[in-house]
Amino acid sequence: MGKTPPTRSIHTAEFAGEFEAHTLSLLKQRFVVFCTVGAIIGLLIMGLALAINLFGTFSDADAAGVFSRLWGALDKTLKILATCCVSTGIFIASLLWVQRGKVREQSLFRLSIVTVVAVGGFYLLAQAVGWVPVGWLVAASTLMVASIMLPWDARATSFAAASLLIVYTFLLILRGTGFWGTCGYASFTAIIFVPAVVIAWLKHSRYTERFRMAVLQQRYGEVRRELTDARRIHEALFPARIDVGPLRLGYQYEPMRQIGGDYLYAHVGPGVGGGQRLSVVLMDVTGHGIPAALTVNRLHGELERVFAEDPTIEPGRVLSLLNRYVHLTLASHSVFVTALCLRIDSGTGALEFASGGHPPAFLVGVDGTVRELNSTAMVLGATEAVEFDAGQISAPFGPGDTLIAYTDGAIEARDKSGKMLGVQGILRLVASLCSSQRDPERGWSKDLLSAVERHRHGPPADDTLVVEISRDIHSELPARPSVRFGSLVEGRGISA
């Protein structure tokens, strides 16, 4: 059989898609501002250059040389104005191109790089032909402003810097600059471009981290809301308390996380002689949290099917069917289940149960007897159906008797020293509650869970579910002179 291919996680792709969309949206906003600022600065430089040159021409009182100086200043001013006009035109053209929607968002990065390289390259060209004195400074400044304003990463900034450096080197070669002179000028320009690359790298790293944290916080909020909905659905699978009738059912559930892998199923039907029949299945699934809860949902559906087909099915048969289901569908994923299946008929006063690897339950008699209901079979899913023996056992369940069951979260509760409560600890708690004056309104499950919480130090390490099933009694309870312990499976009794 071929190995099942793993399902590819989409979280990385989702993050990359959201990050790209957010970056492109931010780039569009910043690029509009960048082009607007570039165009304004270009116009300001033109006006400043014109004012400076004219002021320098007419500041000299010698009128004889005014016209000659005016011609020279006019020539110089026209060259500066032409250079500024071209760079300003590039900014305005890019701005209009974006504002008109002529460029797709995926092409914004290319357009922004082309704009910066075109402006900087033209200033380098103007310097080469003698129109401006420091074109390399304007090119470096344009690159620096772009790395600060635009959401570029180090790669995009390096590409723009490399393009400008290639243009500058090519112009140096055309001017006839020697080899060492070209290397010197190019190296100096490359050093000037380095801060822009570093700034882009630092800024983009911080931007990426902030975006990642924002996405994680958003996802965390979504997960919490989804878990709240999932818990509501998960808890809807649990049965309602039964507070009236000959048989009573109550429970307390404390999942380790918002949802867990402990589950209680109950089915009520008519018993013998007009009595009440209560079938209960208490399960504990391997693991915690969402995976365990998903498994519980599957097991709930299987139990619904089983009891729909045969409402009077025996506990041993239920345990066998559950074992077959877990072995065929879940064991291959290393998911196993412990389960306690029982059926009580108030008409006959009989308790039938089968336990697959589940912690011992306790049957508290009206006379003070406490007996263990130990496991009768292996954990569910460990063996095939033909090898599984449920080992169903019957016992009397008279008026006033109470059955207490729980999951391993109760016995695994640890105190400050790290010692687990254990089965004997649960037994001592049951005996203590049995001998004390208890509030009948609280119920066994609430008192027992409170005692487990008092013993436990720190947060719970596993899901904890405590269940109580009692048979109603209409007469005075007899005095309890002592508490006695015994085991239904092993057949021993110990007087205390």
C-alpha positions in Angstrom: 0.0 0.0 0.0 1.4 3.4 -1.0 2.1 6.0 1.6 -0.6 8.6 1.9 0.7 12.0 0.8 0.6 14.6 3.5 -1.8 17.4 3.2 0.0 20.7 2.5 -0.5 23.4 5.0 -1.9 26.6 3.5 -1.0 28.9 6.4 2.3 29.9 4.8 0.7 30.6 1.4 -2.1 32.6 3.1 0.4 34.7 5.0 2.4 35.3 1.9 -0.7 36.3 -0.1 -1.9 38.7 2.6 1.6 40.2 3.0 1.9 40.8 -0.7 -1.5 42.3 -0.9 -0.8 44.6 2.0 2.6 45.6 0.7 1.2 46.4 -2.7 -1.5 48.5 -1.2 1.0 50.4 1.0 3.3 50.8 -2.0 0.6 52.4 -4.1 -0.1 54.9 -1.3 3.6 55.7 -0.6 4.5 55.8 -4.3 1.9 58.5 -5.0 3.3 60.5 -2.1 6.9 59.9 -3.3 6.2 61.1 -6.8 4.3 64.1 -5.5 7.2 65.1 -3.2 9.7 64.5 -6.0 7.8 66.7 -8.4 7.4 69.5 -5.8 11.1 69.3 -5.0 12.0 69.4 -8.6 9.9 72.6 -9.1 11.5 74.1 -6.0 15.0 73.4 -7.3 14.2 75.0 -10.6 12.9 78.1 -8.9 15.8 78.2 -6.4 18.4 77.7 -9.2 16.8 80.5 -11.3 16.8 82.9 -8.3 20.4 82.2 -7.3 21.8 82.6 -10.7 19.9 85.8 -11.4 20.8 87.2 -8.0 24.4 86.4 -8.6 24.3 88.1 -12.0 22.7 91.4 -10.9 24.4 91.7 -7.5 27.6 93.1 -9.1 27.3 96.9 -9.6 29.5 96.8 -12.7 26.9 97.3 -15.4 29.4 96.8 -18.2 29.7 93.1 -17.5 26.1 92.4 -16.7 25.1 91.3 -20.2 28.0 88.9 -20.5 27.4 87.4 -17.0 23.7 87.3 -17.8 24.3 85.1 -20.9 26.5 82.8 -19.0 24.1 82.5 -16.1 21.2 82.0 -18.5 23.0 79.1 -20.1 23.7 77.5 -16.8 20.2 78.1 -15.5 18.6 76.6 -18.6 20.7 73.5 -18.2 19.7 73.1 -14.6 16.1 73.9 -15.5 16.1 71.3 -18.2 17.5 68.7 -15.9 14.9 69.5 -13.2 12.1 69.6 -15.8 13.0 66.1 -17.0 13.1 64.6 -13.5 9.9 66.4 -12.5 8.3 65.1 -15.7 9.3 61.6 -14.8 7.7 61.9 -11.4 4.5 63.5 -12.8 4.2 60.9 -15.6 4.6 58.0 -13.0 2.1 59.7 -10.7 -0.5 60.1 -13.5 0.1 56.6 -14.7 -0.7 55.2 -11.2 -3.6 57.5 -10.6 -5.3 56.6 -13.9 -5.0 53.0 -13.0 -2.8 52.3 -16.1 -0.5 50.0 -14.0 -1.4 46.8 -12.3 -0.6 46.4 -8.6 1.8 43.6 -9.4 3.8 46.0 -11.6 4.1 48.8 -9.0 7.4 47.5 -7.7 8.9 47.5 -11.2 7.5 51.0 -11.9 8.9 52.4 -8.7 12.3 51.0 -9.4 12.2 52.3 -13.0 11.2 55.8 -11.8 14.0 56.0 -9.2 16.6 54.7 -11.7 15.3 57.0 -14.5 15.5 60.1 -12.3 18.9 59.2 -10.8 20.3 58.1 -14.1 19.2 61.3 -15.8 21.0 63.4 -13.1 24.1 61.2 -13.6 23.8 61.9 -17.4 23.4 65.6 -16.7 26.5 65.6 -14.6 28.4 63.8 -17.4 27.5 66.4 -20.0 28.2 69.3 -17.6 24.6 70.4 -16.9 24.7 69.8 -13.1 27.8 69.6 -10.9 26.7 66.8 -8.4 24.4 64.5 -10.2 25.7 61.5 -8.2 24.5 63.3 -5.0 21.0 63.8 -6.4 20.9 60.1 -7.5 22.0 58.9 -4.1 19.5 61.2 -2.4 16.7 60.0 -4.6 17.6 56.4 -3.8 17.8 57.2 -0.1 14.4 58.9 0.0 12.9 55.9 -2.0 14.3 53.4 0.5 12.8 55.4 3.4 9.3 56.2 1.9 8.6 53.1 -0.2 8.1 49.6 1.3 11.2 48.2 -0.5 13.2 45.4 0.8 17.0 45.1 0.5 16.7 43.2 -2.7 14.7 45.9 -4.5 16.9 48.7 -3.2 20.0 46.8 -4.2 18.7 46.3 -7.7 18.0 50.0 -8.0 21.4 50.9 -6.6 23.1 48.4 -9.0 21.3 49.8 -11.9 22.4 53.4 -11.1 25.9 52.2 -10.5 26.0 50.5 -13.9 24.7 53.7 -15.6 27.3 55.8 -13.7 30.1 53.4 -14.7 29.1 53.4 -18.3 29.0 57.2 -18.4 32.5 57.3 -16.8 33.8 55.0 -19.5 32.2 57.1 -22.3 33.8 60.3 -20.9 37.2 58.5 -21.2 37.9 58.2 -17.5 40.8 55.8 -16.9 40.5 52.4 -15.4 41.5 53.3 -11.9 39.6 56.5 -12.1 36.5 54.7 -13.1 37.0 52.1 -10.3 37.5 54.9 -7.8 34.5 56.9 -8.7 32.3 53.7 -9.0 33.5 52.5 -5.6 32.8 55.8 -4.0 29.3 55.9 -5.4 28.7 52.3 -4.3 29.6 53.3 -0.8 27.2 56.2 -0.9 24.4 53.8 -2.0 25.1 51.3 0.9 23.1 53.3 3.6 20.0 53.2 1.4 20.2 49.4 1.2 20.8 49.1 4.9 17.9 51.3 5.7 15.6 49.4 3.4 16.7 46.1 5.0 16.1 47.3 8.6 12.8 49.0 7.7 11.5 46.0 5.8 12.5 43.6 8.6 10.6 45.6 11.1 7.6 46.0 8.8 7.6 42.2 8.2 7.7 41.5 11.9 4.9 43.9 12.7 2.8 42.5 10.0 3.4 39.0 11.2 2.5 39.9 14.7 -0.7 41.7 13.5 -1.7 38.6 11.4 -1.0 36.3 14.4 -3.1 38.4 16.7 -5.9 38.4 14.1 -5.6 34.7 13.6 -5.6 34.2 17.4 -8.8 36.2 17.7 -10.3 34.2 14.9 -9.2 30.9 16.5 -10.6 31.9 19.9 -14.0 32.8 18.3 -14.0 29.5 16.4 -13.0 27.6 19.5 -15.9 29.2 21.4 -18.3 28.1 18.7 -16.7 24.7 18.6 -17.0 24.3 22.3 -20.7 25.2 22.2 -21.2 22.6 19.5 -19.0 20.1 21.4 -20.9 20.6 24.6 -24.2 20.2 22.8 -23.2 16.6 22.2 -23.2 15.9 26.0 -26.5 14.7 27.5 -28.7 16.9 29.7 -28.8 16.2 33.4 -31.5 13.8 34.6 -32.9 15.2 37.8 -36.3 13.4 37.8 -37.3 9.8 37.6 -36.0 6.7 39.2 -32.5 7.1 37.8 -30.6 10.3 38.1 -27.6 11.4 36.0 -25.2 14.3 36.7 -21.6 15.2 35.7 -19.0 17.9 35.9 -16.6 18.5 33.0 -13.3 20.4 33.1 -11.5 20.3 29.8 -7.7 21.0 29.8 -8.3 23.5 27.0 -11.4 25.0 25.6 -12.5 21.6 24.2 -11.2 18.2 24.9 -11.4 14.5 24.4 -13.6 13.3 27.3 -17.1 12.5 26.4 -20.3 11.2 28.0 -23.2 9.6 26.1 -26.5 8.7 27.6 -29.6 6.9 26.2 -32.8 6.7 28.2 -35.6 4.2 27.4 -38.3 2.2 29.0 -37.2 -0.5 31.4 -38.8 -3.8 32.6 -42.1 -3.5 34.3 -42.6 0.2 33.6 -39.2 1.2 35.0 -36.5 3.3 33.4 -33.5 2.0 31.5 -30.4 4.2 31.3 -27.4 3.3 29.1 -24.3 5.4 29.6 -21.0 5.4 27.8 -18.0 7.3 29.3 -15.0 7.7 27.0 -11.6 9.2 27.1 -9.8 9.8 23.7 -6.0 9.9 23.3 -4.7 13.4 23.2 -6.2 16.8 24.0 -7.8 19.8 22.4 -9.2 20.0 18.9 -7.8 16.7 17.5 -9.4 14.8 20.5 -12.6 16.7 20.1 -12.9 15.8 16.4 -12.5 12.2 17.4 -15.2 12.6 20.0 -17.5 13.9 17.2 -16.9 10.8 15.2 -17.5 8.5 18.2 -20.7 10.4 19.0 -22.0 9.6 15.5 -21.1 6.0 15.9 -22.9 5.7 19.2 -26.0 7.4 17.8 -26.0 4.8 15.0 -25.6 1.9 17.4 -28.4 2.9 19.8 -30.7 3.9 16.9 -30.4 0.4 15.5 -30.8 -1.3 18.9 -31.9 0.8 21.9 -31.7 -2.2 24.3 -28.1 -3.2 23.3 -26.0 -4.6 26.1 -22.9 -2.7 27.3 -20.6 -5.5 26.3 -21.9 -5.4 22.7 -21.5 -1.5 22.7 -17.9 -1.9 23.9 -17.2 -4.5 21.2 -18.6 -2.3 18.4 -16.7 0.7 19.6 -13.5 -1.3 19.7 -14.1 -2.4 16.1 -14.8 1.2 15.0 -11.7 2.6 16.7 -9.5 -0.2 15.4 -10.6 0.2 11.8 -10.7 4.0 11.6 -8.5 5.5 14.4 -5.9 3.1 15.5 -3.8 3.6 12.3 -3.4 7.2 13.4 -2.3 6.2 16.9 -5.6 7.2 18.4 -7.0 4.9 21.1 -10.0 5.2 23.5 -10.8 4.0 27.0 -14.5 3.5 27.6 -16.9 2.5 30.4 -20.2 1.2 29.0 -23.0 0.5 31.4 -26.8 -0.1 31.5 -29.0 0.2 34.5 -32.7 -0.9 34.7 -34.7 0.5 37.6 -37.3 -2.2 37.0 -34.9 -5.1 37.7 -32.4 -3.2 39.8 -29.6 -4.6 37.6 -26.4 -2.9 36.7 -24.5 -4.3 33.6 -21.1 -2.8 32.7 -18.1 -3.4 30.5 -14.9 -1.3 30.7 -12.2 -1.1 28.1 -9.0 0.1 29.8 -10.9 2.8 31.8 -10.0 3.8 35.3 -12.1 2.0 38.0 -15.5 3.3 38.7 -17.0 3.1 42.3 -20.4 1.8 43.3 -21.4 3.4 46.5 -24.2 1.3 48.2 -26.9 2.8 50.3 -25.5 0.9 53.3 -22.0 2.5 52.9 -20.4 -0.2 50.8 -17.9 1.0 48.2 -17.0 -1.4 45.4 -14.7 -1.0 42.4 -15.9 -1.5 38.9 -12.5 -2.4 37.3 -11.6 -2.7 33.7 -12.9 -5.8 32.0 -11.2 -5.5 28.6 -8.2 -3.9 26.8 -8.1 -0.3 25.7 -10.3 0.2 22.5 -8.5 -0.1 19.2 -5.6 -2.1 20.4 -6.9 -5.5 19.1 -9.0 -6.6 16.2 -12.7 -7.4 16.7 -12.2 -11.2 16.7 -9.7 -11.0 19.5 -11.6 -8.6 21.7 -13.6 -9.8 24.7 -15.7 -7.2 26.4 -16.1 -9.3 29.6 -19.5 -7.8 30.6 -20.3 -8.0 34.4 -23.6 -7.7 36.2 -24.3 -6.3 39.7 -27.3 -5.2 41.7 -28.1 -1.5 41.8 -30.7 -0.8 44.4 -32.5 2.3 45.6 -30.2 4.8 47.1 -27.1 3.4 45.3 -24.7 5.7 43.4 -22.2 4.9 40.7 -19.2 7.3 40.4 -17.1 7.3 37.3 -14.3 9.6 36.0 -11.6 10.0 33.4 -7.9 9.8 34.0 -7.6 13.5 34.4 -8.8 13.0 38.0 -6.3 10.4 39.0 -3.4 12.2 37.2 -3.9 15.4 39.3 -0.6 16.2 41.0 0.1 18.0 44.2 3.0 20.4 44.9 5.4 17.5 45.3 4.4 16.1 41.9 2.6 13.1 43.4 -0.4 11.9 41.5 -3.7 11.5 43.2 -4.1 8.0 41.8 -7.0 5.5 42.0 -6.4 5.1 45.8 -6.6 8.8 46.2 -9.9 8.9 44.4 -11.1 6.0 46.6 -10.1 7.9 49.7 -12.0 11.0 48.5 -15.1 8.9 47.8 -14.9 7.3 51.2 -14.5 10.7 52.8 -17.5 12.1 51.0 -19.5 9.0 51.8 -18.8 9.4 55.5 -19.3 13.2 55.7 -22.5 15.2 55.9 -23.0 16.3 52.3 -25.3 18.8 50.6 -27.6 16.6 48.4 -28.1 19.5 46.0 -24.4 19.6 45.1 -24.2 16.0 44.0 -21.2 13.6 44.1 -19.6 14.8 40.9 -19.3 18.4 42.0 -17.9 17.5 45.4 -15.5 15.0 43.9 -14.2 17.4 41.2 -13.8 20.2 43.9 -11.7 17.7 46.0 -9.5 16.9 42.9 -9.0 20.6 42.2 -7.9 21.2 45.9 -5.4 18.4 45.5 -4.1 19.6 42.2 -1.3 22.2 42.1 -1.3 24.4 39.0 -3.3 24.1 35.8 -4.9 20.7 34.8 -2.7 18.4 32.8 -5.6 16.5 31.2 -9.3 16.7 30.7 -11.3 15.7 33.7 -14.9 14.4 33.6 -16.7 13.1 36.7 -20.0 11.3 36.4 -22.6 10.2 38.9 -25.6 7.9 38.4 -27.9 7.3 41.3 -31.1 5.5 41.9 -33.9 7.4 43.7 -35.0 6.3 47.1 -38.3 7.3 48.7 -37.6 6.2 52.3 -35.2 7.2 55.0 -31.6 6.1 54.4 -30.3 3.6 57.0 -27.5 4.6 59.2 -24.0 4.0 57.9 -21.9 2.6 60.7 -18.9 1.9 58.5 -17.5 2.2 55.0 -16.6 -1.1 53.2 -14.5 -1.5 50.1 -14.6 -4.3 47.5 -14.1 -5.1 43.8 -16.8 -6.4 41.5 -14.3 -7.8 39.1 -11.8 -9.4 41.5 -14.5 -10.5 44.0 -12.8 -9.4 47.1 -14.1 -7.2 50.0 -12.3 -5.4 52.7 -13.9 -4.0 55.9 -12.8 -0.7 57.1 
